[in-house]
């Protein structure tokens, strides 16, 4: 709860705007927290000037809201939100690469890890695969029956595996490939709905642009 925040003159208003990165001092009451003070680290207001970065930013926040519960602490995921916002704000990396990486890390850091190293059926070591099953979110080797999953190309699997394991601070070295990123978008969408149980709505705006 923030008193007087609806006033344009409120010093707390910039701290509570969506996508603002702030350090806050909160007082825990019986049923809610009260914001006492804080300071703004970055408002990310540049993202509001572009419909794509604005939509992607809202999408990230929607995923966080859907996948976490109140008072849950997840330092790795928090770091990825902030870094993703800086990439979107500064256009340092393709927006689509940033979002696909965030989706994969969201699954990883909320307990829905993907296994790119072993067949999800026989558990044998795999280098690549053209099929993913979920759950348990794994590739399938050429010797096992392929069911309860989706076919993908070997190139998509390899890029997805690399994107999953690379540190988010290093994704600027990746080159955008429209086909591969579009395929990963479809896969991630299925994995998110399966693991979280809800379908995000934020990106629907981009479908009509």
N, C-alpha and C positions, 0 to 999 in steps of 0.2 A: 504494500500500500504506500502511496506517495501523496502527501497532502498538497493541494494547490497545483498539481502538475498540469492541469488543463489550462491554466493561465499561460499566455505567451511570454509573460515576464518571469515565470518560474525558473529558478536556477537549476531545478531538477529535470526540467523538460528535456534538454539535450542528452542527459544521462539515460533516459528511459525510451528514447526513440528506437524503433526496430533497426537492427543491424549496428547499433552503437556499441562500441567496445569501451567499457567503463570499469573503474574500480569503485565499488560501493561499500558503504558501511551500513549494515542492516541490523535492526533490532527484532529479535524473534518474540512475537507475542503468543497468545494462546492458539490462535487459528491462522495467523499469517505473519509475514515479515513487514516491517515498516522501514522505509528508506530514510536514514538520518542525514547522510552526507555522501559525497563521492566526487570523483573528478573524471573527466572525459579523456580517454586515451586516443581514440580515433572514432569519428562519426561515420566514416565510409559514405559520406553524402555524395561523392562522385558516382557511386553506383546507382544513385537515384536518377541520374541524368540519361541513362541508357536503359531501354526497356528490357534488353537481354540480361544485363548484369543485375538489374533490379529483380527480374523474375528468378534468375538463378540464386540470388541471395535469399529471396523468400522461400525458394525450394529447399535450400540447406536448413533454414530455420524450421520449416515444416517437418523435415525428416527428423530433426532433433526432437521436436515436440512429440512426434509419433512414436519414437523409439525409446524415449527415456521417461522416467517417472519423476515426480517432484522430489527435490532434495538429493537426487542421485548425482554422484560425483564421477566424472570420467575425464581425467586430465588429457589423455591422448586425443579424445574426440574434441575437446575444447581447443587444443592446439591446432587441430586440423580445420576447425571452423575459422579460426583467426587467420591462419595462413591462406586458406581458400579465399577469404574475403580480400586479403591483400593482393592476391593474384588477380582476382576479378576487378578490383579497383584500379590496379596499375596496368592491366592488359599485358602482363608479363608472360602469360601462358595462354594458350587457346582455352576459351571458356569451357568448351566441351571436354577437354582433357581434365581440367580442374574438377568438373562435376562428376565425371566418371570415376576419377580417383577418390573423390569424397564418398561416393556411394559405396565403393569397395571397402574403404576404411570404416565407414559406418557399420557395415556388416561385420567386419573384423572386430571392432571395438565394442560391439554390443552382443558378442557371443555367437555370431553366425559365420564363423570363419569358412573360407573356401580352401579346399585341398587340391593343389595343383601338382602335387608330388606323387600321389598314390592313387591307384584305381579305386573308385568308391565302392566297388563290388568285391573284387578279389584281393585288394590291398597291395597288389604288386606295384613296383616302381614304374612310373610313366614319365616320358620326356615331353610328350605333347598328346593331344587328344582332339577328336572332332565331335565329342558328345559330353554334355554336362548333366548330371542328375542332381535333384534336390528334393528333400534333404537326402544325403548329408553334404550337399554342395561340393561335388567332386567331379573330376574328369573320369572317363571310363576307357579302359584299354581295349585293344582290338580283339581280344579273346573273349570278352564278356558280352552278354546280351544287353542291348541298348533299349531301355524302356524307362518310363517315368522321368523323362528329361527332355532335352532339346539338342538337335544337331547344330554344330557350329563348324566353321572352317579351322584348319590347323593354325593359320596365321592369326585368327581372332583369339584362339586359346593362348597362343604364345604371347601376344601383346597384352592380353588381359592378365596373364600370369606375371609379366614384367611390371605392369602397372600396379598390381596388387602388392608386390613386394618392395617396390622402390619407395624410398622416403619421399614424402610429399614436397620437401624442400628441393628435390632434384628433378621434379617433373618438367622443368623448363627445357631439359635436354631432349624431350620427346617431340616427335614430329606428328602433326595432325594428319590422320588418314580418315576421310569421311566414311568410307565403307566400314572399316574396322570399328570406329567409334559408334556408328549407327547400330551395328550388331551388338556391341557391348551395352549400349543403351537398352536394347530389347531384353538382353539377358539380365542386366541389373534390375530392370523393372520387375521381371518375374521373381527374382530372388528377394527383392524388397517386399513385395506383396506376400510372398510365401512366408518370410521370416517375421515380418511385423504384423501382417494380417490386415493391412490397410493400403489403399492406393493413394499416393500423393496427388494433389490436384493442381499444384502451383504451375507446373510446366504446360498445362493445357492451353495457356494463353499463347505460347509460342507456336502451337500447331495451326493457329489461324493467322499468323503474321506472314 
